[in-house]
Amino acid sequence: MFEFIIIEVIILAFALSMDAFAVSLSLGAKHKLSLKGLAIKAALYFGFFQGAMPLIGYLGGRELLGLVAGYSHFIAFALLIVIGGHMIYESLNHDDEEQEETKALTHFVMFTLAIATSIDAMAAGFTLNLIQLNAYLACIIIGVLTALMSFLGVYIGVKTGDKLKQKAELAGGVVLILIGIKMVLI
């Protein structure tokens, strides 16, 4: 049972990391100089916020769980469907405005990108109340996997440009929807 829960958290972490991965691809495609520094910066910013935001969602959701215990699986289902649907929508309706924003990579821009890509992780953090795994461990897994994906995304972005960006967001959205469906079926 424990192994299944760990696999589920890794799948959730992978799906949640797709926004940060997609932005990292774009960063790598547009900033081909000093890649190592950029990759480390992306990994630190995106990994930290992607790991911290679900913890905020978990702690807030823990307080609400007692009030909505009978409906919690349906709430988690709805949240994951909305988040996944939004990711799919974003992947199909890409906007050049975000790409323009990444030209000057100040700490403020990286902070803004990290917050923007991790908002969905805060909502998904509510679902951590429904699994039998330490939420802090789950958040660490989410943060570390996102950091790794962001680091790799910068380097892959140099080679592929923005070609994979929409596919990564689409895949992440589909996986979140499938996790939401699993929550109400099992």
PyMOL commands that set and color helices and strands:
alter all, ss='L'
color gray80, all
select helices_A, chain A and resi 2-30+35-92+96-101+107-130+135-160+165-185
alter helices_A, ss='H'
color red, helices_A
deselect
rebuild
show_as cartoon
